[in-house]
Amino acid sequence: MKPCAEKNQRATIVTSPSGVLQVSGVLDFSTILPLRKQGELLIVEGPESIEVDFSGVHASGSAAVSLMMCWLRAACRADKAIHFTGVPDLLERIIAVSGLSGHLSFERPHRCCE
């Protein structure tokens, strides 16, 4: 049996020179916990308005939605605005079907108090 190449991929988050949090790799239940913790730290330490770019993500599912919600809550606790860009079509569809489109902002920064 041939191993699945995606299972050998890891997920990363880095801060670009412009301050954007860039997420890449495979987002699944085996990769999101360390990524979640790292992202929460970057959100707390980051600017007042945070952009999280998912254009480097090449495989994702409901675990990625959970990750995004965790980061949204971290931004809310830190009184920061957050929005997500480059979200893959499949992930956007999962978010829509889950009824979370109103909570996860793709257009402009979202603050919990709005």
N, CA, C and O atoms as CSV, one atom per row, in Angstrom:
chain,resi,resn,atom,element,x,y,z
A,1,MET,N,N,0.838,-1.167,0.000
A,1,MET,CA,C,0.000,0.000,0.000
A,1,MET,C,C,0.891,1.241,0.000
A,1,MET,O,O,1.862,1.324,0.752
A,2,LYS,N,N,0.543,2.203,-0.857
A,2,LYS,CA,C,1.309,3.427,-0.987
A,2,LYS,C,C,0.848,4.442,0.065
A,2,LYS,O,O,-0.352,4.687,0.185
A,3,PRO,N,N,1.775,5.039,0.833
A,3,PRO,CA,C,1.356,6.003,1.850
A,3,PRO,C,C,0.808,7.268,1.208
A,3,PRO,O,O,1.231,7.666,0.123
A,4,CYS,N,N,-0.119,7.879,1.884
A,4,CYS,CA,C,-0.710,9.125,1.411
A,4,CYS,C,C,0.301,10.252,1.617
A,4,CYS,O,O,0.784,10.457,2.730
A,5,ALA,N,N,0.618,10.969,0.566
A,5,ALA,CA,C,1.604,12.046,0.658
A,5,ALA,C,C,1.151,13.137,1.618
A,5,ALA,O,O,1.975,13.729,2.316
A,6,GLU,N,N,-0.149,13.407,1.661
A,6,GLU,CA,C,-0.648,14.466,2.527
A,6,GLU,C,C,-0.383,14.178,3.998
A,6,GLU,O,O,-0.177,15.112,4.772
A,7,LYS,N,N,-0.382,12.934,4.399
A,7,LYS,CA,C,-0.167,12.602,5.807
A,7,LYS,C,C,1.246,12.947,6.253
A,7,LYS,O,O,1.494,13.122,7.446
A,8,ASN,N,N,2.175,13.046,5.303
A,8,ASN,CA,C,3.549,13.369,5.635
A,8,ASN,C,C,3.799,14.878,5.636
A,8,ASN,O,O,4.888,15.325,5.995
A,9,GLN,N,N,2.812,15.650,5.244
A,9,GLN,CA,C,2.940,17.097,5.205
A,9,GLN,C,C,2.682,17.650,6.602
A,9,GLN,O,O,1.912,17.078,7.373
A,10,ARG,N,N,3.319,18.744,6.912
A,10,ARG,CA,C,3.037,19.377,8.185
A,10,ARG,C,C,2.459,20.759,7.935
A,10,ARG,O,O,2.624,21.329,6.856
A,11,ALA,N,N,1.801,21.273,8.909
A,11,ALA,CA,C,1.212,22.599,8.815
A,11,ALA,C,C,2.129,23.595,9.514
A,11,ALA,O,O,2.745,23.280,10.533
A,12,THR,N,N,2.211,24.791,8.960
A,12,THR,CA,C,3.045,25.831,9.553
A,12,THR,C,C,2.296,27.157,9.570
A,12,THR,O,O,1.357,27.373,8.803
A,13,ILE,N,N,2.728,28.024,10.450
A,13,ILE,CA,C,2.261,29.406,10.463
A,13,ILE,C,C,3.483,30.286,10.679
A,13,ILE,O,O,4.262,30.073,11.607
A,14,VAL,N,N,3.639,31.275,9.810
A,14,VAL,CA,C,4.752,32.210,9.912
A,14,VAL,C,C,4.207,33.621,9.734
A,14,VAL,O,O,3.161,33.827,9.119
A,15,THR,N,N,4.929,34.578,10.278
A,15,THR,CA,C,4.563,35.978,10.100
A,15,THR,C,C,5.368,36.536,8.940
A,15,THR,O,O,6.598,36.483,8.948
A,16,SER,N,N,4.676,37.072,7.940
A,16,SER,CA,C,5.349,37.653,6.780
A,16,SER,C,C,5.966,38.994,7.176
A,16,SER,O,O,5.639,39.535,8.233
A,17,PRO,N,N,6.858,39.537,6.338
A,17,PRO,CA,C,7.431,40.852,6.642
A,17,PRO,C,C,6.369,41.950,6.797
A,17,PRO,O,O,6.585,42.933,7.505
A,18,SER,N,N,5.224,41.775,6.131
A,18,SER,CA,C,4.149,42.773,6.243
A,18,SER,C,C,3.243,42.528,7.450
A,18,SER,O,O,2.296,43.282,7.671
A,19,GLY,N,N,3.522,41.484,8.231
A,19,GLY,CA,C,2.756,41.206,9.438
A,19,GLY,C,C,1.597,40.246,9.267
A,19,GLY,O,O,0.871,39.981,10.225
A,20,VAL,N,N,1.408,39.718,8.063
A,20,VAL,CA,C,0.333,38.763,7.802
A,20,VAL,C,C,0.738,37.395,8.342
A,20,VAL,O,O,1.872,36.958,8.141
A,21,LEU,N,N,-0.183,36.719,9.025
A,21,LEU,CA,C,0.067,35.351,9.479
A,21,LEU,C,C,-0.250,34.421,8.315
A,21,LEU,O,O,-1.399,34.333,7.882
A,22,GLN,N,N,0.757,33.733,7.812
A,22,GLN,CA,C,0.597,32.863,6.654
A,22,GLN,C,C,0.572,31.408,7.099
A,22,GLN,O,O,1.530,30.897,7.679
A,23,VAL,N,N,-0.556,30.753,6.810
A,23,VAL,CA,C,-0.754,29.351,7.177
A,23,VAL,C,C,-0.529,28.511,5.932
A,23,VAL,O,O,-0.991,28.866,4.847
A,24,SER,N,N,0.182,27.392,6.085
A,24,SER,CA,C,0.398,26.513,4.935
A,24,SER,C,C,0.433,25.060,5.386
A,24,SER,O,O,0.614,24.751,6.564
A,25,GLY,N,N,0.252,24.180,4.406
A,25,GLY,CA,C,0.309,22.749,4.670
A,25,GLY,C,C,-1.059,22.118,4.778
A,25,GLY,O,O,-2.056,22.656,4.295
A,26,VAL,N,N,-1.086,20.971,5.419
A,26,VAL,CA,C,-2.311,20.191,5.600
A,26,VAL,C,C,-2.877,20.481,6.987
A,26,VAL,O,O,-2.188,20.319,7.994
A,27,LEU,N,N,-4.136,20.908,7.030
A,27,LEU,CA,C,-4.797,21.166,8.307
A,27,LEU,C,C,-5.755,20.029,8.590
A,27,LEU,O,O,-6.817,19.926,7.977
A,28,ASP,N,N,-5.370,19.175,9.526
A,28,ASP,CA,C,-6.238,18.075,9.944
A,28,ASP,C,C,-6.075,17.902,11.453
A,28,ASP,O,O,-5.346,18.655,12.099
A,29,PHE,N,N,-6.753,16.918,11.998
A,29,PHE,CA,C,-6.735,16.763,13.450
A,29,PHE,C,C,-5.355,16.422,13.999
A,29,PHE,O,O,-5.112,16.602,15.192
A,30,SER,N,N,-4.447,15.934,13.161
A,30,SER,CA,C,-3.102,15.620,13.648
A,30,SER,C,C,-2.170,16.829,13.604
A,30,SER,O,O,-1.105,16.797,14.219
A,31,THR,N,N,-2.542,17.889,12.896
A,31,THR,CA,C,-1.646,19.041,12.762
A,31,THR,C,C,-2.135,20.309,13.443
A,31,THR,O,O,-1.348,21.234,13.643
A,32,ILE,N,N,-3.418,20.378,13.807
A,32,ILE,CA,C,-3.922,21.681,14.250
A,32,ILE,C,C,-3.582,22.062,15.684
A,32,ILE,O,O,-3.498,23.254,15.978
A,33,LEU,N,N,-3.385,21.118,16.584
A,33,LEU,CA,C,-3.154,21.504,17.980
A,33,LEU,C,C,-1.895,22.357,18.155
A,33,LEU,O,O,-1.983,23.434,18.744
A,34,PRO,N,N,-0.727,21.918,17.668
A,34,PRO,CA,C,0.442,22.788,17.828
A,34,PRO,C,C,0.287,24.098,17.054
A,34,PRO,O,O,0.747,25.148,17.504
A,35,LEU,N,N,-0.357,24.033,15.895
A,35,LEU,CA,C,-0.574,25.227,15.090
A,35,LEU,C,C,-1.509,26.196,15.813
A,35,LEU,O,O,-1.306,27.410,15.778
A,36,ARG,N,N,-2.519,25.656,16.458
A,36,ARG,CA,C,-3.466,26.488,17.214
A,36,ARG,C,C,-2.752,27.270,18.301
A,36,ARG,O,O,-2.957,28.476,18.442
A,37,LYS,N,N,-1.919,26.589,19.065
A,37,LYS,CA,C,-1.206,27.249,20.164
A,37,LYS,C,C,-0.262,28.330,19.645
A,37,LYS,O,O,-0.192,29.424,20.204
A,38,GLN,N,N,0.458,28.016,18.578
A,38,GLN,CA,C,1.381,28.982,17.997
A,38,GLN,C,C,0.613,30.191,17.452
A,38,GLN,O,O,1.019,31.334,17.662
A,39,GLY,N,N,-0.487,29.937,16.758
A,39,GLY,CA,C,-1.302,31.019,16.213
A,39,GLY,C,C,-1.887,31.905,17.298
A,39,GLY,O,O,-1.913,33.127,17.153
A,40,GLU,N,N,-2.357,31.301,18.386
A,40,GLU,CA,C,-2.920,32.086,19.490
A,40,GLU,C,C,-1.874,33.025,20.081
A,40,GLU,O,O,-2.181,34.171,20.408
A,41,LEU,N,N,-0.651,32.548,20.216
A,41,LEU,CA,C,0.430,33.387,20.732
A,41,LEU,C,C,0.714,34.547,19.775
A,41,LEU,O,O,0.880,35.686,20.211
A,42,LEU,N,N,0.768,34.257,18.475
A,42,LEU,CA,C,1.015,35.309,17.485
A,42,LEU,C,C,-0.120,36.332,17.462
A,42,LEU,O,O,0.121,37.522,17.262
A,43,ILE,N,N,-1.337,35.878,17.664
A,43,ILE,CA,C,-2.488,36.787,17.695
A,43,ILE,C,C,-2.398,37.712,18.905
A,43,ILE,O,O,-2.578,38.923,18.774
A,44,VAL,N,N,-2.126,37.159,20.060
A,44,VAL,CA,C,-2.037,37.957,21.289
A,44,VAL,C,C,-0.909,38.981,21.186
A,44,VAL,O,O,-1.064,40.121,21.623
A,45,GLU,N,N,0.216,38.579,20.614
A,45,GLU,CA,C,1.378,39.461,20.521
A,45,GLU,C,C,1.334,40.371,19.299
A,45,GLU,O,O,2.163,41.272,19.172
A,46,GLY,N,N,0.381,40.149,18.400
A,46,GLY,CA,C,0.328,40.867,17.132
A,46,GLY,C,C,-0.331,42.230,17.215
A,46,GLY,O,O,-0.671,42.712,18.296
A,47,PRO,N,N,-0.507,42.846,16.041
A,47,PRO,CA,C,-1.125,44.172,15.965
A,47,PRO,C,C,-2.617,44.126,16.301
A,47,PRO,O,O,-3.180,43.054,16.524
A,48,GLU,N,N,-3.236,45.280,16.334
A,48,GLU,CA,C,-4.661,45.378,16.672
A,48,GLU,C,C,-5.559,44.727,15.630
A,48,GLU,O,O,-6.648,44.253,15.955
A,49,SER,N,N,-5.111,44.702,14.387
A,49,SER,CA,C,-5.875,44.079,13.306
A,49,SER,C,C,-5.005,43.007,12.659
A,49,SER,O,O,-3.897,43.290,12.204
A,50,ILE,N,N,-5.506,41.787,12.622
A,50,ILE,CA,C,-4.713,40.639,12.189
A,50,ILE,C,C,-5.318,40.016,10.944
A,50,ILE,O,O,-6.518,39.751,10.877
A,51,GLU,N,N,-4.460,39.788,9.963
A,51,GLU,CA,C,-4.864,39.059,8.758
A,51,GLU,C,C,-4.214,37.684,8.803
A,51,GLU,O,O,-3.009,37.564,9.022
A,52,VAL,N,N,-5.019,36.648,8.592
A,52,VAL,CA,C,-4.519,35.278,8.550
A,52,VAL,C,C,-4.751,34.764,7.133
A,52,VAL,O,O,-5.894,34.639,6.693
A,53,ASP,N,N,-3.674,34.469,6.426
A,53,ASP,CA,C,-3.730,34.063,5.022
A,53,ASP,C,C,-3.659,32.543,4.908
A,53,ASP,O,O,-2.678,31.924,5.320
A,54,PHE,N,N,-4.704,31.955,4.350
A,54,PHE,CA,C,-4.793,30.507,4.181
A,54,PHE,C,C,-4.446,30.058,2.759
A,54,PHE,O,O,-4.702,28.906,2.410
A,55,SER,N,N,-3.874,30.929,1.936
A,55,SER,CA,C,-3.630,30.560,0.538
A,55,SER,C,C,-2.603,29.440,0.390
A,55,SER,O,O,-2.546,28.803,-0.663
A,56,GLY,N,N,-1.795,29.183,1.412
A,56,GLY,CA,C,-0.827,28.096,1.356
A,56,GLY,C,C,-1.363,26.762,1.845
A,56,GLY,O,O,-0.635,25.770,1.871
A,57,VAL,N,N,-2.634,26.733,2.233
A,57,VAL,CA,C,-3.252,25.493,2.719
A,57,VAL,C,C,-3.713,24.679,1.522
A,57,VAL,O,O,-4.457,25.184,0.681
A,58,HIS,N,N,-3.283,23.425,1.433
A,58,HIS,CA,C,-3.680,22.610,0.285
A,58,HIS,C,C,-4.540,21.412,0.658
A,58,HIS,O,O,-4.918,20.641,-0.224
A,59,ALA,N,N,-4.854,21.236,1.898
A,59,ALA,CA,C,-5.817,20.208,2.307
A,59,ALA,C,C,-6.377,20.628,3.656
A,59,ALA,O,O,-5.633,20.942,4.584
A,60,SER,N,N,-7.686,20.628,3.745
A,60,SER,CA,C,-8.305,21.040,5.000
A,60,SER,C,C,-9.703,20.459,5.100
A,60,SER,O,O,-10.242,19.930,4.128
A,61,GLY,N,N,-10.273,20.562,6.271
A,61,GLY,CA,C,-11.624,20.067,6.510
A,61,GLY,C,C,-12.175,20.714,7.758
A,61,GLY,O,O,-11.846,21.857,8.076
A,62,SER,N,N,-13.008,19.984,8.460
A,62,SER,CA,C,-13.652,20.549,9.647
A,62,SER,C,C,-12.637,20.918,10.731
A,62,SER,O,O,-12.905,21.804,11.543
A,63,ALA,N,N,-11.496,20.266,10.758
A,63,ALA,CA,C,-10.464,20.625,11.736
A,63,ALA,C,C,-9.978,22.051,11.497
A,63,ALA,O,O,-9.676,22.772,12.448
A,64,ALA,N,N,-9.903,22.457,10.244
A,64,ALA,CA,C,-9.480,23.819,9.922
A,64,ALA,C,C,-10.514,24.837,10.388
A,64,ALA,O,O,-10.156,25.926,10.836
A,65,VAL,N,N,-11.795,24.488,10.284
A,65,VAL,CA,C,-12.854,25.372,10.781
A,65,VAL,C,C,-12.713,25.536,12.294
A,65,VAL,O,O,-12.837,26.645,12.813
A,66,SER,N,N,-12.460,24.458,12.986
A,66,SER,CA,C,-12.246,24.509,14.427
A,66,SER,C,C,-11.060,25.413,14.763
A,66,SER,O,O,-11.124,26.208,15.700
A,67,LEU,N,N,-9.988,25.287,14.001
A,67,LEU,CA,C,-8.804,26.114,14.200
A,67,LEU,C,C,-9.147,27.593,14.029
A,67,LEU,O,O,-8.746,28.428,14.840
A,68,MET,N,N,-9.886,27.908,12.978
A,68,MET,CA,C,-10.270,29.300,12.727
A,68,MET,C,C,-11.129,29.853,13.865
A,68,MET,O,O,-10.960,31.003,14.270
A,69,MET,N,N,-12.042,29.043,14.374
A,69,MET,CA,C,-12.886,29.487,15.489
A,69,MET,C,C,-12.052,29.705,16.753
A,69,MET,O,O,-12.307,30.646,17.505
A,70,CYS,N,N,-11.067,28.849,16.991
A,70,CYS,CA,C,-10.170,29.032,18.145
A,70,CYS,C,C,-9.412,30.347,18.023
A,70,CYS,O,O,-9.272,31.082,19.000
A,71,TRP,N,N,-8.923,30.641,16.819
A,71,TRP,CA,C,-8.194,31.890,16.614
A,71,TRP,C,C,-9.116,33.094,16.722
A,71,TRP,O,O,-8.699,34.148,17.200
A,72,LEU,N,N,-10.351,32.955,16.288
A,72,LEU,CA,C,-11.324,34.035,16.449
A,72,LEU,C,C,-11.540,34.320,17.937
A,72,LEU,O,O,-11.548,35.479,18.353
A,73,ARG,N,N,-11.713,33.270,18.733
A,73,ARG,CA,C,-11.893,33.452,20.178
A,73,ARG,C,C,-10.652,34.082,20.819
A,73,ARG,O,O,-10.775,34.923,21.709
A,74,ALA,N,N,-9.459,33.678,20.372
A,74,ALA,CA,C,-8.222,34.263,20.909
A,74,ALA,C,C,-8.156,35.752,20.588
A,74,ALA,O,O,-7.756,36.556,21.429
A,75,ALA,N,N,-8.547,36.113,19.378
A,75,ALA,CA,C,-8.562,37.528,18.991
A,75,ALA,C,C,-9.578,38.297,19.832
A,75,ALA,O,O,-9.313,39.422,20.258
A,76,CYS,N,N,-10.730,37.695,20.068
A,76,CYS,CA,C,-11.762,38.344,20.898
A,76,CYS,C,C,-11.262,38.574,22.315
A,76,CYS,O,O,-11.449,39.653,22.878
A,77,ARG,N,N,-10.626,37.563,22.891
A,77,ARG,CA,C,-10.097,37.702,24.258
A,77,ARG,C,C,-9.036,38.802,24.336
A,77,ARG,O,O,-8.915,39.486,25.352
A,78,ALA,N,N,-8.269,38.963,23.254
A,78,ALA,CA,C,-7.203,39.969,23.224
A,78,ALA,C,C,-7.697,41.315,22.687
A,78,ALA,O,O,-6.910,42.247,22.520
A,79,ASP,N,N,-8.998,41.412,22.419
A,79,ASP,CA,C,-9.613,42.624,21.867
A,79,ASP,C,C,-8.937,43.048,20.566
A,79,ASP,O,O,-8.598,44.216,20.378
A,80,LYS,N,N,-8.748,42.080,19.672
A,80,LYS,CA,C,-8.136,42.325,18.366
A,80,LYS,C,C,-9.150,42.025,17.270
A,80,LYS,O,O,-10.054,41.208,17.445
A,81,ALA,N,N,-8.985,42.696,16.149
A,81,ALA,CA,C,-9.789,42.395,14.963
A,81,ALA,C,C,-9.036,41.339,14.159
A,81,ALA,O,O,-7.806,41.349,14.119
A,82,ILE,N,N,-9.767,40.431,13.521
A,82,ILE,CA,C,-9.136,39.357,12.754
A,82,ILE,C,C,-9.953,39.084,11.500
A,82,ILE,O,O,-11.183,39.138,11.522
A,83,HIS,N,N,-9.255,38.789,10.408
A,83,HIS,CA,C,-9.950,38.299,9.219
A,83,HIS,C,C,-9.057,37.308,8.491
A,83,HIS,O,O,-7.834,37.313,8.630
A,84,PHE,N,N,-9.711,36.460,7.714
A,84,PHE,CA,C,-9.053,35.350,7.038
A,84,PHE,C,C,-9.096,35.586,5.535
A,84,PHE,O,O,-10.143,35.919,4.980
A,85,THR,N,N,-7.949,35.412,4.878
A,85,THR,CA,C,-7.869,35.580,3.432
A,85,THR,C,C,-7.339,34.301,2.796
A,85,THR,O,O,-6.761,33.450,3.474
A,86,GLY,N,N,-7.540,34.176,1.498
A,86,GLY,CA,C,-7.020,33.017,0.774
A,86,GLY,C,C,-7.610,31.698,1.224
A,86,GLY,O,O,-6.974,30.654,1.081
A,87,VAL,N,N,-8.818,31.730,1.765
A,87,VAL,CA,C,-9.451,30.514,2.282
A,87,VAL,C,C,-9.848,29.619,1.104
A,87,VAL,O,O,-10.556,30.073,0.205
A,88,PRO,N,N,-9.407,28.359,1.092
A,88,PRO,CA,C,-9.755,27.446,-0.007
A,88,PRO,C,C,-11.273,27.286,-0.152
A,88,PRO,O,O,-12.014,27.347,0.829
A,89,ASP,N,N,-11.717,27.083,-1.391
A,89,ASP,CA,C,-13.152,26.950,-1.684
A,89,ASP,C,C,-13.824,25.886,-0.824
A,89,ASP,O,O,-14.906,26.118,-0.284
A,90,LEU,N,N,-13.195,24.726,-0.695
A,90,LEU,CA,C,-13.795,23.652,0.101
A,90,LEU,C,C,-14.013,24.105,1.541
A,90,LEU,O,O,-15.056,23.827,2.133
A,91,LEU,N,N,-13.046,24.787,2.091
A,91,LEU,CA,C,-13.160,25.265,3.468
A,91,LEU,C,C,-14.270,26.313,3.586
A,91,LEU,O,O,-15.018,26.311,4.564
A,92,GLU,N,N,-14.383,27.202,2.607
A,92,GLU,CA,C,-15.477,28.181,2.619
A,92,GLU,C,C,-16.832,27.484,2.582
A,92,GLU,O,O,-17.767,27.909,3.261
A,93,ARG,N,N,-16.944,26.416,1.793
A,93,ARG,CA,C,-18.212,25.673,1.712
A,93,ARG,C,C,-18.538,24.994,3.047
A,93,ARG,O,O,-19.693,24.989,3.473
A,94,ILE,N,N,-17.534,24.426,3.702
A,94,ILE,CA,C,-17.755,23.800,5.012
A,94,ILE,C,C,-18.235,24.851,6.010
A,94,ILE,O,O,-19.149,24.597,6.794
A,95,ILE,N,N,-17.620,26.024,5.978
A,95,ILE,CA,C,-18.008,27.111,6.878
A,95,ILE,C,C,-19.449,27.534,6.610
A,95,ILE,O,O,-20.217,27.746,7.548
A,96,ALA,N,N,-19.818,27.656,5.343
A,96,ALA,CA,C,-21.184,28.058,4.982
A,96,ALA,C,C,-22.203,27.019,5.430
A,96,ALA,O,O,-23.231,27.364,6.013
A,97,VAL,N,N,-21.922,25.747,5.160
A,97,VAL,CA,C,-22.840,24.667,5.538
A,97,VAL,C,C,-22.980,24.579,7.052
A,97,VAL,O,O,-24.034,24.199,7.561
A,98,SER,N,N,-21.924,24.929,7.768
A,98,SER,CA,C,-21.934,24.873,9.234
A,98,SER,C,C,-22.628,26.079,9.861
A,98,SER,O,O,-22.813,26.127,11.077
A,99,GLY,N,N,-23.011,27.046,9.042
A,99,GLY,CA,C,-23.674,28.238,9.559
A,99,GLY,C,C,-22.737,29.210,10.254
A,99,GLY,O,O,-23.168,29.989,11.104
A,100,LEU,N,N,-21.454,29.171,9.899
A,100,LEU,CA,C,-20.467,30.010,10.575
A,100,LEU,C,C,-20.004,31.199,9.747
A,100,LEU,O,O,-19.113,31.935,10.172
A,101,SER,N,N,-20.588,31.399,8.580
A,101,SER,CA,C,-20.153,32.492,7.702
A,101,SER,C,C,-20.240,33.850,8.388
A,101,SER,O,O,-19.403,34.719,8.145
A,102,GLY,N,N,-21.229,34.039,9.231
A,102,GLY,CA,C,-21.378,35.310,9.932
A,102,GLY,C,C,-20.347,35.542,11.019
A,102,GLY,O,O,-20.180,36.669,11.486
A,103,HIS,N,N,-19.658,34.496,11.425
A,103,HIS,CA,C,-18.662,34.610,12.492
A,103,HIS,C,C,-17.245,34.749,11.958
A,103,HIS,O,O,-16.421,35.436,12.562
A,104,LEU,N,N,-16.954,34.111,10.841
A,104,LEU,CA,C,-15.605,34.130,10.273
A,104,LEU,C,C,-15.576,35.119,9.117
A,104,LEU,O,O,-16.259,34.927,8.111
A,105,SER,N,N,-14.784,36.174,9.264
A,105,SER,CA,C,-14.754,37.253,8.289
A,105,SER,C,C,-13.692,37.022,7.223
A,105,SER,O,O,-12.525,36.766,7.523
A,106,PHE,N,N,-14.131,37.121,5.961
A,106,PHE,CA,C,-13.199,37.004,4.838
A,106,PHE,C,C,-12.997,38.351,4.149
A,106,PHE,O,O,-12.039,38.517,3.394
A,107,GLU,N,N,-13.868,39.297,4.392
A,107,GLU,CA,C,-13.840,40.576,3.684
A,107,GLU,C,C,-13.071,41.656,4.441
A,107,GLU,O,O,-12.240,42.351,3.857
A,108,ARG,N,N,-13.340,41.798,5.713
A,108,ARG,CA,C,-12.735,42.873,6.493
A,108,ARG,C,C,-12.492,42.366,7.913
A,108,ARG,O,O,-13.084,41.373,8.335
A,109,PRO,N,N,-11.625,43.050,8.637
A,109,PRO,CA,C,-11.380,42.633,10.020
A,109,PRO,C,C,-12.665,42.634,10.840
A,109,PRO,O,O,-13.500,43.526,10.698
A,110,HIS,N,N,-12.814,41.646,11.684
A,110,HIS,CA,C,-14.006,41.461,12.513
A,110,HIS,C,C,-13.610,41.550,13.979
A,110,HIS,O,O,-12.666,40.895,14.421
A,111,ARG,N,N,-14.337,42.363,14.720
A,111,ARG,CA,C,-14.163,42.424,16.175
A,111,ARG,C,C,-15.386,41.803,16.816
A,111,ARG,O,O,-16.501,41.959,16.317
A,112,CYS,N,N,-15.189,41.117,17.892
A,112,CYS,CA,C,-16.304,40.448,18.574
A,112,CYS,C,C,-17.364,41.419,19.045
A,112,CYS,O,O,-18.540,41.061,19.116
A,113,CYS,N,N,-16.975,42.637,19.368
A,113,CYS,CA,C,-17.935,43.591,19.912
A,113,CYS,C,C,-18.781,44.247,18.829
A,113,CYS,O,O,-19.709,44.987,19.156
A,114,GLU,N,N,-18.493,43.999,17.536
A,114,GLU,CA,C,-19.278,44.603,16.454
A,114,GLU,C,C,-20.616,43.950,16.319
A,114,GLU,O,O,-21.406,44.334,15.457
